[in-house]
Amino acid sequence: MNWQEFTALLVLATAMSFSPGPNTTLSTALAANGGLPRAMRFIFAVPVGWTLLLALCAAGVGALILAAPGLRIAVQALGIGYLLFLAWKLSGSGTLASANGVPLKVGFWQGVGLQFLNIKAWLLALTIVAQWIAGQADALQRFAIVAPVMLVYAFGSNFAYALAGALLRNWLAQGRRLLWFNRLMALVLVLTAYWMAKV
């Protein structure tokens, strides 16, 4: 992989990883509600799930799923349903989580699984595979470069969003600010689900 290709990969990774989406929205909401330590399970889950998804796409599974209308619709429907469920749970939460419970809880394996329900993630993984990996004589070497880059970006973007949520935590604890913040985050999830339905 030459430096022009690597630079293009970094530009795409930056744009896609740091733009708001279901992962960054959940990272922000989890940290704002439960604190940064509670959000870390999800933050670690995103790069793990995304790297597994990228590996499946590099192996050809992603193209098969998107080529089969029934499977594509199933992935979309499950992803949209799960995002709407999370939005519903989030929209009614107006108190900060105590040490004993978190109103919105997304664990490590749920975070990994969410990557497989995100049609945007499938399309991004397929784009990366098509542009940087598939059909190349050094495909495995390219995958060994691309996967860690995307892993670092997935972790970095979700950690940055969670840090912002954690920094807002004390401010959100006053009055009804947290309720309105959670409703805003729920709206972002609903809009993401709507976008996923249109893809």
Salt bridges, closest charged atoms under 4 A:
GLU5 OE1 - ARG142 NH2 3.13
ASP138 OD1 - ARG142 NE 2.90
